[in-house]
Amino acid sequence: MAKQKKLYRTTGKKRKIAGVCGGIAEYLDVDPTVIRLIWVIATLAYGVGLLAYLLAWLIMPEK
């Protein structure tokens, strides 16, 4: 039986602000820095990154 992946905010070393990017990186199995760069680009280019981060912070449970 395969282990089911769940999306959580991270705690500990991978956490910078709220653990949203670290949690997404764990879920997608990529480096958290890549997710953070994508998030910054989305914030600067489209302006929705900050709102999306705040919503994710409220919605995603902590690990």
C-alpha positions in Angstrom: 0.0 0.0 0.0 1.5 3.3 -1.1 1.9 6.1 1.5 -0.5 8.9 0.9 1.1 12.4 0.7 -0.5 15.2 2.6 0.1 19.0 2.3 1.3 20.6 5.5 3.2 23.7 6.6 6.6 22.7 7.7 8.2 23.2 11.0 11.9 23.4 11.9 14.8 24.0 9.5 12.9 24.3 6.2 10.6 27.0 7.7 11.4 30.6 7.0 8.2 32.6 7.7 5.1 30.4 8.1 6.3 27.1 6.5 4.1 27.4 3.5 6.9 27.1 0.8 8.7 24.4 2.8 5.5 22.4 3.0 4.8 22.7 -0.7 8.4 21.8 -1.5 8.1 18.6 0.7 4.8 17.7 -1.0 6.3 18.2 -4.5 9.7 16.7 -3.5 11.7 19.7 -4.6 14.1 22.2 -3.0 12.3 24.8 -0.9 14.4 27.6 -2.5 12.8 26.8 -5.9 9.3 27.3 -4.4 10.3 30.5 -2.7 11.7 31.9 -5.9 8.5 31.0 -7.8 6.5 32.7 -5.1 8.6 35.9 -5.2 8.3 36.1 -8.9 4.5 35.6 -8.7 4.3 38.3 -6.1 6.4 40.8 -8.1 5.0 40.0 -11.5 1.4 39.5 -10.9 0.8 40.7 -7.4 -1.2 37.7 -6.3 1.6 35.9 -4.6 1.2 37.7 -1.3 -2.5 37.1 -1.1 -2.1 33.5 -2.0 0.6 33.0 0.6 -1.6 34.5 3.3 -4.5 32.2 2.3 -2.2 29.2 2.2 -0.9 30.1 5.7 -4.5 30.2 7.0 -5.7 27.1 5.2 -2.8 24.7 5.4 -2.5 22.8 8.7 0.9 22.6 10.5 2.7 19.3 10.5 
